[in-house]
């Protein structure tokens, strides 16, 4: 049988762990994209770092770079990160936001399957979202352009259940609040 294989980390921690500016930027991205923890963001940063490293290697080669960089450009084009006629400079211009925009969680939110990014994550994890009829439970799944139109619900659900109130219910709640306030005022007057 042997020893269990040793898994490698898919992220690396920043060199300055307590840099205030970096922490504020990362917390903003966490909120905006509904990420669970910093590791998810660091994983995306590491993915971007690998893509840029490959592009810089092809750029350093010089003349034959266009032909050798075609597999990288095609891969990024399938993921929807770059356009069809992009160059190595376009690849080097990618940001973390470009990577995070291609996650399943973000696309589910932007397509309107969920009201919030956090709800999109919850729907995915609980198995309500499918891609081409197959359940997917990974919010970090990088959605290729070819599969973007195939995202849907496994079964029909109402994402607004329990949120929208009837006008009568809202009116009754207001009346209750007013009556409670009047009772308090009357008690204060009696004292």
Steps between C-alpha positions, in 0.01 A plus 500: 500500500765751595477834663215732410598752238597843618272768362654826391357837591319681224575837654780685672472752779608858438852590606373786720212339683400811698514766229201727569445612139505143366267377775245774426507424127462126560212549744325712238540220245378244756180699553447582134540144374362318807812295565510279808852583613829653391627167369246510217625842399864393531422199279372736228805723542726196463315393184551849355866488601551173306329639190714814507817296554426295188426814298827663613693189396348513153567872481866444590538250214429777252436410136347154539286605793181545300500143375605346833251704704197377303410224749501750788292752304254228394463378859434852628263565212295189588478622859387842377793688650628643168357570154579300186752746357684573826873532540741422781461858624128436547581191704743696714226759555266251669395575857367296791153640430509342153567161658235546771240604240527158333419304816169311506391686812537840334336393174200351683454833679544711187255287301235560765468148639569643847426829673844533659846355445476319834168347397660390171769318697238336721293384203808346338624325815154359578467356149236726345715614205589284201713541193359320198277291729781391734505618862803702593592560864813711444452877512859546383443313172642704210219507246607473136319723251344193335329398827388846610162474326438151642483612864163449663309362795486126567133549588287812501531699821382838622798704615274770640307265730443666834634834382209667324222593737142567413394865525244405765770340716715813476199718595419277799862516621495880481169510690646278774805725536279809522272341760800392713640854486162647601477264798847608613405867469182443702694321777753785510217758528335310788821507703 
